Amino acid sequence: MAAKRIYLSSPTMHGEEQQYVQEAFDTNWVAPLGPNVNALEAEMAVYLGKASYEGLPVHTAALSSGTAALHLAVKLMGIERGDIVFCQSLTFSASVNPVVYEAATPVFIDSEPDTWNMSPEALKKAFEKYPHPKAVLPVHLYGTPAKLDEILAICREHDVPVIEDAAEALGSRYRGAYCGTFGRIGALSFNGNKIITTSGGGMLVAPDEEVTKRATYLATQARDPAPHYQHSTIGYNYRMSNVTAGIGRGQLIHLDEHLALKQAIYRRYREGFADLAGITMNPMNPDGEANNWLSCITIDPAAGVSPAEIQAALEADNIESRPIWKPMHLQPVFEGAEFYTDEGRCEESESEFLAGKAHSVSADIFARGICLPSDIKNTEEDMERIIGIVRGLFS
């Protein structure tokens, strides 16, 4: 008999979700828009507004995905063909794809080792070449807040807006304020594996209500207020369903509980590997509080164990894990894109990386890292099983 399956990060339902979904069915509100959508937007605005950046207002628009939120953010910032956008390289492709949707040009920025997020020093180097990009798009990788003070200061100096990709960072804080509330626009994700889920879904967050109103307009096919179907601009079918919004409402009730459980998983791994010199946990920003959406490790090459070997050993015992995100500047689809490290423009290519010549922080993290199971349903026995398998490879 196969051992119990342990997942990387699967949805955790509590019961309230079904009540809101049933209400949608009972009232026949099963289409996009509806009371659950309106309520989820309002409830999330209240949650984030309790600790927003500089006490700014929080306005929200519930959408079909975090990617949709980022795409509308790109549109709302007026980004178009030929514009330059500085993007974090170490991230999932959905952080960057919306820039390309609008035929703009991503210029990739390396990470720094303290948080694995956009390096302020590398960002400065990119500004030396391109003093007037249309936007900067940092990411809070795996829920760890970026160095926002430095990034925001650099962007203010150049009068460039920040689009904050907080898809993985709902509930994370930087200097006491919630991630997602620092940029001109923020994006959240409620994908099935995120800290709370609406099955699939996302949210655009902004301090300016006119921004979220415009986002809602574009997300509902940009239909004009006319007695007939009239459209003055191109729109999108990006609004969240009233049914899935009901799931989100039930999940939001338990967000703080999920945060505590994710953080406990990180601490358990840190304790479990504390005496192994070959393993280092993904770093935490001392000026922030991460949601620890995924707990990750990097392996010292001198340890003689590779991330692939760890992943294979876990899978052999029916335990899911996955590699660190492959940096965007190493992706075939972005071959030839400019990439900046703390030293300036870097010509690091996928072929060089595969030959063992990693020059950047992000490539090094990708080469040595692995995401460990971070499901909040993990029991202490599950955690012991995972830690025991990993430790066994180092003995």
C-alpha positions as CSV (number, residue, x, y, z in Angstrom):
1,M,0.0,0.0,0.0
2,A,1.4,3.4,-1.0
3,A,2.2,5.9,1.7
4,K,-0.1,8.8,2.3
5,R,0.3,11.4,-0.3
6,I,1.8,14.7,1.0
7,Y,1.1,17.7,-1.3
8,L,3.2,20.8,-1.9
9,S,0.3,23.2,-1.0
10,S,-3.2,22.0,-1.6
11,P,-6.5,23.9,-0.8
12,T,-7.8,23.6,2.7
13,M,-11.6,24.0,3.0
14,H,-13.3,24.7,6.3
15,G,-17.1,24.7,5.7
16,E,-18.0,28.4,5.5
17,E,-17.0,28.3,1.8
18,Q,-19.9,25.9,1.1
19,Q,-22.4,28.2,2.8
20,Y,-21.5,31.1,0.6
21,V,-21.5,28.9,-2.5
22,Q,-24.8,27.4,-1.6
23,E,-26.2,30.9,-1.2
24,A,-25.1,31.7,-4.8
25,F,-26.9,28.6,-6.0
26,D,-30.0,29.2,-4.0
27,T,-30.3,32.8,-5.4
28,N,-29.2,31.7,-8.9
29,W,-26.2,34.1,-8.7
30,V,-23.8,31.8,-10.6
31,A,-22.6,34.3,-13.2
32,P,-19.7,36.7,-12.9
33,L,-20.6,39.6,-10.6
34,G,-23.0,39.3,-7.7
35,P,-23.2,39.7,-3.9
36,N,-20.3,37.4,-3.1
37,V,-18.0,39.3,-5.5
38,N,-19.0,42.7,-4.0
39,A,-18.6,41.3,-0.5
40,L,-15.2,39.7,-1.1
41,E,-13.9,43.0,-2.5
42,A,-15.2,44.9,0.5
43,E,-13.9,42.3,3.0
44,M,-10.5,42.2,1.5
45,A,-10.3,46.0,1.4
46,V,-11.1,46.0,5.2
47,Y,-8.5,43.3,5.9
48,L,-5.7,45.1,4.0
49,G,-6.9,48.5,5.2
50,K,-6.1,47.6,8.8
51,A,-2.4,47.8,8.0
52,S,-2.0,49.5,4.6
53,Y,1.2,51.3,3.5
54,E,1.2,54.8,5.1
55,G,-2.4,54.3,6.0
56,L,-3.5,54.8,2.4
57,P,-7.0,53.7,1.4
58,V,-7.4,50.2,-0.1
59,H,-9.7,49.6,-3.1
60,T,-10.1,46.3,-4.8
61,A,-11.4,44.6,-7.9
62,A,-12.0,40.8,-7.9
63,L,-10.8,39.1,-11.0
64,S,-10.5,35.7,-12.7
65,S,-6.8,35.4,-11.8
66,G,-3.7,37.1,-10.5
67,T,-2.4,37.2,-14.0
68,A,-5.5,39.2,-15.0
69,A,-4.8,41.6,-12.2
70,L,-1.2,42.1,-13.5
71,H,-2.4,42.5,-17.1
72,L,-4.9,45.2,-16.1
73,A,-2.2,46.8,-14.0
74,V,0.0,47.0,-17.1
75,K,-2.9,48.4,-19.1
76,L,-3.8,51.0,-16.4
77,M,-0.2,52.2,-16.2
78,G,-0.4,53.0,-19.9
79,I,2.3,50.5,-20.8
80,E,2.3,49.8,-24.6
81,R,4.5,48.7,-27.5
82,G,8.1,49.5,-27.1
83,D,7.9,50.6,-23.4
84,I,10.6,49.3,-21.0
85,V,9.4,47.6,-17.8
86,F,11.9,46.4,-15.2
87,C,10.9,42.9,-14.0
88,Q,12.2,40.6,-11.4
89,S,13.9,37.6,-13.1
90,L,13.4,35.0,-10.3
91,T,9.7,34.5,-10.4
92,F,6.9,32.6,-12.2
93,S,6.3,33.6,-15.8
94,A,2.9,35.1,-15.0
95,S,4.7,38.0,-13.4
96,V,6.2,39.0,-16.8
97,N,3.8,37.7,-19.5
98,P,1.3,40.6,-19.1
99,V,4.1,43.0,-20.0
100,V,4.6,41.1,-23.3
101,Y,0.8,40.9,-23.9
102,E,1.0,44.7,-24.5
103,A,4.1,44.3,-26.7
104,A,6.3,46.1,-24.1
105,T,9.9,45.0,-23.4
106,P,10.8,43.3,-20.1
107,V,14.3,44.1,-18.8
108,F,15.2,41.6,-16.1
109,I,16.6,42.4,-12.7
110,D,18.6,40.0,-10.6
111,S,17.7,39.0,-7.0
112,E,19.7,39.7,-3.9
113,P,20.5,36.9,-1.4
114,D,18.9,38.5,1.6
115,T,15.3,38.0,0.4
116,W,15.7,36.3,-3.0
117,N,13.8,39.4,-4.4
118,M,14.7,42.2,-6.7
119,S,18.1,43.6,-5.9
120,P,18.0,47.4,-5.4
121,E,21.7,47.6,-6.6
122,A,20.9,45.7,-9.8
123,L,17.8,48.0,-10.2
124,K,20.1,51.1,-10.0
125,K,22.3,49.6,-12.8
126,A,19.3,49.1,-15.0
127,F,18.2,52.7,-14.4
128,E,21.7,53.9,-15.6
129,K,20.9,52.4,-19.0
130,Y,17.2,53.2,-19.0
131,P,16.4,56.2,-16.8
132,H,12.8,56.3,-17.9
133,P,11.2,52.9,-17.8
134,K,7.4,52.8,-17.8
135,A,7.2,50.8,-14.5
136,V,9.1,48.6,-12.1
137,L,7.5,45.2,-11.2
138,P,9.0,43.6,-8.1
139,V,7.8,40.3,-6.7
140,H,7.5,39.0,-3.1
141,L,8.9,35.6,-3.8
142,Y,7.3,32.7,-1.9
143,G,5.7,35.3,0.4
144,T,8.9,37.0,1.6
145,P,8.7,40.8,1.4
146,A,11.1,42.5,-1.0
147,K,13.3,45.4,0.1
148,L,10.6,47.9,-0.5
149,D,12.1,50.9,1.1
150,E,15.1,50.8,-1.2
151,I,13.0,49.9,-4.3
152,L,10.4,52.6,-3.7
153,A,13.1,55.2,-3.0
154,I,14.8,54.4,-6.3
155,C,11.5,54.5,-8.2
156,R,10.5,57.8,-6.6
157,E,13.9,59.4,-7.6
158,H,13.1,58.5,-11.2
159,D,9.3,59.2,-10.9
160,V,8.5,55.6,-12.1
161,P,5.5,53.7,-10.7
162,V,5.7,50.4,-9.0
163,I,3.4,47.5,-9.9
164,E,3.6,45.2,-6.9
165,D,3.3,41.5,-7.6
166,A,2.0,40.2,-4.2
167,A,0.5,37.1,-5.8
168,E,2.3,34.8,-3.3
169,A,2.3,37.3,-0.4
170,L,-1.2,37.8,0.9
171,G,-0.9,38.4,4.6
172,S,2.9,39.1,4.4
173,R,4.0,42.5,5.9
174,Y,6.8,44.9,5.4
175,R,7.5,47.2,8.3
176,G,4.0,46.4,9.6
177,A,2.1,47.1,6.4
178,Y,0.6,44.5,4.2
179,C,2.3,43.6,0.9
180,G,0.2,44.5,-2.0
181,T,-0.6,48.0,-0.7
182,F,2.8,49.6,-1.5
183,G,2.7,50.0,-5.2
184,R,0.6,52.2,-7.5
185,I,-1.2,49.0,-8.1
186,G,-0.9,45.6,-6.4
187,A,-1.9,42.1,-7.5
188,L,-3.0,39.2,-5.4
189,S,-3.6,35.5,-6.4
190,F,-6.2,33.1,-5.1
191,N,-5.0,30.2,-7.2
192,G,-5.6,26.7,-5.8
193,N,-2.2,26.4,-4.1
194,K,-2.1,29.9,-2.6
195,I,-2.5,30.7,1.1
196,I,-6.3,31.2,0.5
197,T,-8.1,30.2,-2.7
198,T,-11.1,30.9,-4.8
199,S,-10.2,27.9,-6.9
200,G,-8.8,30.2,-9.5
201,G,-8.9,34.0,-9.1
202,G,-7.1,37.1,-8.2
203,M,-7.5,40.7,-7.1
204,L,-6.3,44.1,-8.1
205,V,-5.5,46.4,-5.3
206,A,-5.0,50.2,-5.4
207,P,-5.1,53.3,-3.2
208,D,-7.0,55.2,-5.9
209,E,-10.6,54.1,-6.3
210,E,-10.7,55.4,-9.9
211,V,-8.0,52.8,-10.7
212,T,-10.1,49.9,-9.4
213,K,-13.2,51.3,-11.1
214,R,-11.4,51.4,-14.4
215,A,-10.1,47.9,-13.8
216,T,-13.7,46.7,-13.2
217,Y,-14.8,48.4,-16.4
218,L,-12.1,46.8,-18.5
219,A,-12.6,43.4,-16.8
220,T,-16.3,43.4,-17.8
221,Q,-15.6,43.7,-21.6
222,A,-15.4,47.5,-21.3
223,R,-19.1,47.9,-21.8
224,D,-20.2,51.6,-21.9
225,P,-23.1,52.9,-19.8
226,A,-25.5,52.9,-22.7
227,P,-29.0,51.3,-23.3
228,H,-27.4,49.0,-25.9
229,Y,-24.1,47.1,-26.1
230,Q,-21.6,49.8,-26.8
231,H,-17.8,49.7,-26.5
232,S,-15.4,52.5,-26.8
233,T,-12.3,50.5,-25.9
234,I,-11.2,46.9,-25.9
235,G,-12.2,45.0,-22.8
236,Y,-11.6,41.6,-21.2
237,N,-13.6,38.8,-19.6
238,Y,-11.7,39.1,-16.4
239,R,-14.3,39.4,-13.6
240,M,-14.5,36.8,-10.8
241,S,-17.4,34.4,-10.7
242,N,-19.9,34.9,-7.9
243,V,-19.6,31.2,-7.1
244,T,-15.8,31.2,-6.7
245,A,-16.0,34.5,-4.8
246,G,-18.1,32.6,-2.2
247,I,-15.2,30.2,-1.7
248,G,-12.9,33.2,-1.2
249,R,-15.2,34.7,1.5
250,G,-15.2,31.5,3.4
251,Q,-11.4,31.3,3.0
252,L,-10.7,34.9,4.1
253,I,-12.3,34.1,7.5
254,H,-9.4,31.7,8.1
255,L,-6.5,33.7,6.5
256,D,-4.8,34.5,9.8
257,E,-5.1,30.8,10.8
258,H,-3.5,29.8,7.5
259,L,-0.7,32.3,8.1
260,A,0.1,30.9,11.5
261,L,0.2,27.3,10.1
262,K,2.4,28.2,7.2
263,Q,4.8,30.0,9.5
264,A,4.9,27.0,11.9
265,I,5.9,24.8,8.9
266,Y,8.8,27.0,8.1
267,R,10.0,27.0,11.7
268,R,9.7,23.2,11.9
269,Y,11.9,22.8,8.8
270,R,14.4,25.3,10.2
271,E,14.6,23.3,13.4
272,G,14.8,20.0,11.6
273,F,17.7,21.1,9.5
274,A,19.5,23.3,12.0
275,D,22.5,21.0,12.5
276,L,23.0,20.2,8.7
277,A,25.6,22.5,7.3
278,G,24.6,21.6,3.7
279,I,21.1,23.0,4.0
280,T,20.0,26.7,4.2
281,M,16.4,27.8,4.5
282,N,15.1,30.5,2.2
283,P,15.9,33.8,3.9
284,M,13.5,36.1,5.7
285,N,13.5,39.9,5.5
286,P,14.2,41.2,9.0
287,D,12.1,44.2,8.3
288,G,9.1,42.1,7.4
289,E,6.9,39.2,8.3
290,A,6.5,36.5,5.6
291,N,3.4,34.4,5.1
292,N,5.8,31.5,4.3
293,W,3.6,30.4,1.5
294,L,6.3,27.9,0.5
295,S,9.2,26.8,2.6
296,C,12.3,26.3,0.5
297,I,15.9,25.2,1.0
298,T,19.2,25.6,-0.9
299,I,21.8,22.9,-0.9
300,D,25.6,23.5,-0.6
301,P,27.2,21.8,-3.6
302,A,29.9,20.5,-1.3
303,A,27.3,18.4,0.5
304,G,27.2,16.0,-2.4
305,V,23.4,16.0,-2.6
306,S,21.5,17.7,-5.4
307,P,18.0,19.2,-5.4
308,A,17.0,16.7,-8.0
309,E,18.0,13.8,-5.7
310,I,16.0,15.3,-2.9
311,Q,13.0,15.7,-5.1
312,A,13.3,12.1,-6.4
313,A,13.6,10.7,-2.9
314,L,10.5,12.6,-1.7
315,E,8.5,11.5,-4.7
316,A,9.6,7.9,-4.2
317,D,7.8,8.1,-0.8
318,N,4.7,9.8,-2.4
319,I,5.7,13.3,-1.3
320,E,5.3,16.3,-3.7
321,S,8.0,19.0,-4.0
322,R,9.2,21.2,-6.8
323,P,12.2,23.2,-8.1
324,I,12.6,26.8,-7.4
325,W,11.3,29.0,-10.2
326,K,13.6,29.1,-13.2
327,P,14.7,32.7,-13.7
328,M,13.0,34.5,-16.6
329,H,16.3,35.6,-18.2
330,L,17.2,31.9,-18.6
331,Q,13.8,31.0,-20.3
332,P,13.9,30.2,-24.0
333,V,11.0,32.5,-24.6
334,F,13.0,35.5,-23.3
335,E,16.2,34.6,-25.0
336,G,18.2,37.8,-25.8
337,A,16.4,39.9,-23.2
338,E,18.5,42.3,-21.2
339,F,19.4,41.2,-17.6
340,Y,21.1,43.3,-14.9
341,T,23.0,42.2,-11.8
342,D,24.6,44.3,-9.1
343,E,27.6,44.5,-11.4
344,G,25.6,45.8,-14.4
345,R,24.4,44.2,-17.6
346,C,25.0,40.5,-17.6
347,E,25.0,38.3,-20.7
348,E,24.3,35.1,-18.7
349,S,22.6,32.6,-21.1
350,E,20.8,29.3,-20.6
351,S,23.6,27.5,-22.3
352,E,26.2,29.0,-19.9
353,F,24.0,28.1,-17.0
354,L,23.7,24.5,-18.2
355,A,27.5,24.4,-18.5
356,G,27.7,25.2,-14.8
357,K,28.6,28.8,-15.3
358,A,26.0,30.6,-13.1
359,H,26.9,34.3,-12.7
360,S,23.8,35.6,-11.0
361,V,22.2,35.3,-7.6
362,S,18.9,34.1,-9.2
363,A,20.6,31.4,-11.3
364,D,22.5,30.2,-8.3
365,I,19.3,30.0,-6.2
366,F,17.5,28.1,-9.0
367,A,20.5,25.7,-9.4
368,R,20.6,24.9,-5.6
369,G,17.1,25.2,-4.5
370,I,13.9,23.2,-3.9
371,C,10.5,24.0,-2.6
372,L,9.4,21.6,0.2
373,P,5.9,20.5,1.0
374,S,4.1,23.4,2.8
375,D,0.6,22.2,3.0
376,I,-1.1,23.5,6.2
377,K,-2.8,20.1,6.7
378,N,0.6,18.5,7.3
379,T,0.7,16.8,10.7
380,E,3.8,16.5,12.9
381,E,4.1,12.9,11.6
382,D,4.1,14.3,8.0
383,M,6.8,16.8,8.9
384,E,8.9,14.2,10.5
385,R,8.6,11.9,7.5
386,I,9.6,14.7,5.1
387,I,12.5,15.9,7.3
388,G,13.7,12.3,7.9
389,I,13.9,11.6,4.1
390,V,15.9,14.7,3.4
391,R,18.2,14.2,6.4
392,G,18.8,10.6,5.3
393,L,20.4,11.8,2.1
394,F,23.0,13.7,4.1
395,S,24.0,10.9,6.4
